Amino acid sequence: MSYNTRVSSEMANEIASEIFDFEAQHCPLVDKRTQDERPRKVGWMGDNGLELRVSGYVRSMRQAVTLVLAVEKMKRPHRKAIGSEFSDVDLLNILMEHVNEEHVMLEVNPDLESSDLERFETELRRRRSDESHSISDSEKKGWVMNKLDGRPVELTASMLQGPNISQQVTLSLSTYIPQTQPGLGQPVVLGIGGSNYFLSCNSPHNSPVLELEKVENRDDLKSISLSSDATRFLFYKRDSGSTSTFESARFPGWFISTARNVDRVRVAMCNGRVSAGRVTDFQVSRI
């Protein structure tokens, strides 16, 4: 930064003296000299005026104020001397003349908490896809996909033995990054192996429902924005010991579950990690 002006020798001597008195200990922009070394005679500044140049880096607010005061004195020779008698009002007026205020407006939806905003703006990218896993609930019931004429495809949980074991579906599990919040779980998409069906959580009647939804192009799920409708395919897999739970990303607090102690009942969503008559713990093993 540099500033050039021409002032009378008398005023230049006065400004130099005031700057020394005001900033003797703090400002590296001014040559530090002892009281005896400071030139005081008019002849030192030149009878025909002096071209005063101040250059360097302003490293503190105090230095900036010093320069502002010096320049202001050059511009307004009839103002009263700068120093201990310089009033607070004068100082404030000078500073305000040199300050440009910048106003930054931030619009925030009051209905969204900070964690909700973070989840709202995040886009998840598929890291691994089509990893085949076996899945059964903690009661050893496996998943079976039922295709009934005239009815939507659905999943049921059944105790499978002997030749019936072949009916058990494999899970095509895809993981996504980043993990949006610590402890929330690993974001995953769950597909049915050997098909284009994926588990989704929708709310057609204001109550989350687990569905099997056909996706013709798997690349449509390559990335999922948490602000998009595609979050219906996203679940948070949380591991605890040898079992895992799957919480809906679209409907927090709702988990994939099976019926407790009942065979051949539809796999569905339930409200809460622990829910009466429902099992939310699953054994998931990579094949």
C-alpha positions in Angstrom: 0.0 0.0 0.0 1.4 3.5 -0.8 0.1 7.0 -0.5 1.7 10.2 -1.9 0.9 13.9 -1.2 2.7 17.2 -0.9 2.5 19.2 2.4 4.3 22.2 3.8 7.5 21.6 5.8 5.9 22.9 9.0 2.9 20.5 8.7 5.2 17.6 7.8 7.3 18.2 11.0 4.1 18.2 13.0 2.8 15.0 11.5 6.1 13.2 12.0 6.2 14.2 15.6 2.6 13.1 16.2 3.1 9.7 14.5 6.2 9.1 16.7 4.3 10.0 19.8 1.3 7.9 18.9 3.0 4.8 17.6 6.6 4.8 19.0 6.3 1.3 20.4 4.0 -0.6 17.9 4.2 0.5 14.2 7.0 -0.9 12.1 6.0 1.5 9.2 7.6 4.4 11.0 11.3 4.8 11.7 11.8 4.4 15.4 14.2 7.1 16.8 14.8 8.4 20.2 13.5 11.8 21.2 16.9 13.5 20.6 17.3 11.9 17.2 14.0 13.1 15.8 14.5 16.1 13.5 12.5 19.1 14.7 13.9 21.9 12.5 12.0 23.2 9.5 15.1 22.9 7.4 15.1 19.1 7.8 11.8 18.8 5.9 12.6 21.4 3.2 11.4 24.9 3.0 9.5 24.3 -0.3 7.5 21.4 1.1 8.2 17.7 1.3 6.9 14.7 -0.8 6.0 12.3 1.9 5.7 8.6 1.0 4.5 5.9 3.4 4.8 2.3 2.3 4.7 -1.2 3.7 2.2 -3.7 5.1 -0.4 -2.8 7.7 -0.2 -5.6 10.2 -2.6 -4.4 12.8 -5.7 -2.2 13.4 -3.5 0.1 15.4 -1.2 0.7 12.4 -4.1 1.3 10.1 -5.5 3.9 12.5 -2.1 5.6 12.6 -2.0 5.9 8.8 -5.6 7.2 8.7 -4.8 9.9 11.2 -1.7 11.0 9.4 -3.4 11.2 6.0 -6.4 12.9 7.5 -4.1 15.5 9.0 -2.5 16.2 5.6 -5.9 16.6 4.0 -7.3 18.9 6.8 -4.5 21.2 7.9 -6.8 23.3 10.1 -8.0 20.5 12.3 -6.7 20.5 15.8 -3.6 18.5 16.5 -3.6 14.7 16.6 -2.5 13.3 19.9 -3.7 12.9 23.4 -6.1 15.9 22.9 -7.7 14.3 19.8 -11.3 13.7 20.8 -13.0 10.3 20.6 -15.7 11.9 18.4 -13.2 13.2 15.9 -11.5 9.8 15.8 -14.8 8.0 15.2 -15.8 10.4 12.4 -12.4 9.9 10.7 -12.5 6.2 10.9 -16.1 6.0 9.7 -15.2 8.0 6.6 -12.7 5.3 5.7 -14.7 2.2 6.5 -16.8 0.3 3.9 -19.4 -1.9 5.4 -20.3 -5.2 3.8 -23.6 -6.8 4.7 -23.9 -10.5 4.2 -27.4 -12.0 4.3 -27.9 -15.7 5.1 -31.3 -17.2 4.6 -32.1 -20.1 6.9 -35.3 -22.1 7.0 -36.3 -21.9 10.7 -37.9 -25.3 10.4 -34.6 -27.0 9.7 -32.0 -27.8 12.3 -28.3 -27.6 11.4 -28.1 -31.4 11.1 -31.1 -31.4 8.8 -29.5 -28.8 6.6 -26.4 -31.0 6.3 -28.3 -34.0 5.4 -30.5 -32.0 3.0 -27.5 -30.7 1.0 -25.4 -33.9 0.8 -25.1 -36.1 -2.3 -24.0 -39.7 -1.7 -21.9 -41.6 -4.3 -21.9 -45.3 -4.8 -18.6 -46.8 -3.7 -19.3 -50.5 -4.1 -22.2 -52.2 -5.9 -23.7 -55.6 -6.4 -22.0 -57.4 -3.5 -23.9 -60.5 -2.9 -25.0 -61.3 0.7 -27.2 -63.7 2.5 -29.7 -62.3 4.9 -31.9 -63.7 7.7 -33.4 -62.3 10.8 -32.3 -63.1 14.3 -34.8 -65.9 14.4 -33.1 -67.5 11.3 -36.0 -66.7 8.9 -34.8 -66.1 5.4 -36.3 -63.7 2.8 -38.4 -65.0 0.0 -39.6 -63.0 -3.0 -43.2 -63.8 -3.9 -44.5 -63.1 -7.4 -48.3 -63.4 -7.3 -50.5 -62.8 -10.4 -52.2 -59.5 -10.2 -50.4 -58.4 -7.1 -47.2 -56.4 -6.5 -44.0 -58.4 -5.8 -43.3 -58.7 -2.1 -40.9 -60.1 0.4 -41.8 -62.5 3.2 -39.7 -64.0 5.9 -39.9 -67.8 6.3 -38.2 -70.7 8.1 -36.5 -72.5 5.2 -35.3 -76.1 5.4 -34.1 -78.8 2.9 -35.0 -78.0 -0.7 -36.9 -74.8 0.4 -33.6 -73.1 1.1 -33.2 -72.5 -2.6 -36.1 -70.0 -2.4 -34.1 -67.7 -0.2 -33.1 -64.6 -2.0 -29.6 -63.1 -2.0 -29.1 -59.5 -1.2 -27.3 -57.2 -3.7 -25.8 -54.6 -1.4 -24.3 -51.3 -2.5 -22.5 -48.9 -0.1 -22.4 -45.2 -0.5 -20.1 -42.3 0.6 -19.8 -40.1 2.5 -21.2 -41.3 5.8 -23.4 -38.3 6.6 -23.1 -38.4 10.4 -21.0 -40.4 12.9 -23.1 -43.2 14.4 -25.9 -42.9 11.9 -24.7 -46.0 10.0 -23.3 -46.9 6.6 -25.6 -45.7 3.7 -26.6 -48.6 1.5 -29.0 -49.6 -1.3 -30.5 -53.0 -1.1 -31.3 -54.9 -4.3 -32.6 -58.5 -4.9 -29.8 -60.6 -6.5 -30.5 -61.6 -10.1 -33.2 -59.0 -10.6 -33.9 -55.3 -11.1 -35.9 -55.0 -7.9 -34.7 -52.8 -5.1 -36.1 -52.2 -1.6 -37.7 -48.7 -1.2 -39.4 -47.0 1.6 -42.4 -44.9 0.6 -45.3 -43.3 2.4 -48.4 -43.5 0.2 -50.8 -43.2 3.1 -48.7 -41.2 5.6 -47.2 -44.3 7.0 -43.9 -45.6 5.7 -44.2 -48.8 3.7 -41.5 -51.2 2.4 -41.8 -52.0 -1.3 -40.0 -53.8 -4.0 -39.4 -51.3 -6.8 -38.1 -52.2 -10.3 -35.2 -50.0 -11.6 -34.4 -50.7 -15.2 -31.1 -48.8 -15.2 -28.9 -49.4 -12.2 -26.8 -46.3 -13.1 -29.8 -44.2 -12.0 -28.7 -45.0 -8.5 -25.0 -44.2 -9.0 -25.5 -41.1 -6.9 -28.3 -40.1 -4.6 -29.0 -36.6 -3.3 -30.6 -36.5 0.1 -32.9 -33.8 -1.1 -34.2 -36.0 -3.9 -37.0 -38.5 -4.0 -34.4 -41.2 -4.6 -33.7 -41.3 -0.9 -36.5 -43.9 -0.8 -33.9 -46.5 -1.9 -31.4 -45.5 0.8 -31.1 -47.2 4.2 -28.5 -46.7 7.0 -26.9 -50.1 7.9 -25.8 -50.1 11.5 -23.9 -53.0 12.9 -24.0 -54.3 16.4 -22.0 -57.5 17.1 -23.1 -60.1 14.5 -26.3 -58.4 13.5 -27.3 -55.3 11.6 -30.3 -53.0 11.4 -31.6 -51.0 8.4 -33.1 -47.6 9.0 -34.8 -45.6 6.3 -32.9 -42.5 5.2 -36.1 -40.9 4.1 -38.1 -41.7 7.3 -35.7 -41.6 10.2 -36.7 -43.9 13.1 -38.3 -46.4 10.7 -36.6 -49.8 10.4 -36.9 -52.9 8.1 -38.4 -55.6 10.2 -40.0 -59.1 10.2 -42.7 -60.6 12.3 -41.6 -62.1 15.6 -42.4 -65.8 16.0 -44.6 -65.9 12.9 -43.7 -67.6 9.6 -44.4 -66.4 6.1 -45.2 -62.8 7.0 -44.3 -59.9 4.9 -41.1 -58.0 5.5 -42.2 -54.5 6.4 -41.2 -51.2 8.1 -41.7 -50.6 11.8 -41.5 -47.5 13.9 -38.5 -47.8 16.3 -35.5 -49.9 16.8 -37.4 -52.0 19.3 -41.0 -52.6 18.4 -43.5 -55.1 19.9 -43.9 -58.2 17.7 -41.3 -57.1 15.2 -37.6 -58.2 14.6 -35.2 -55.5 13.4 -31.9 -57.4 13.8 -30.6 -59.2 10.7 -27.6 -61.5 10.1 -25.9 -60.3 6.9 -23.0 -62.3 5.4 -21.1 -61.8 2.2 -21.3 -64.7 -0.1 
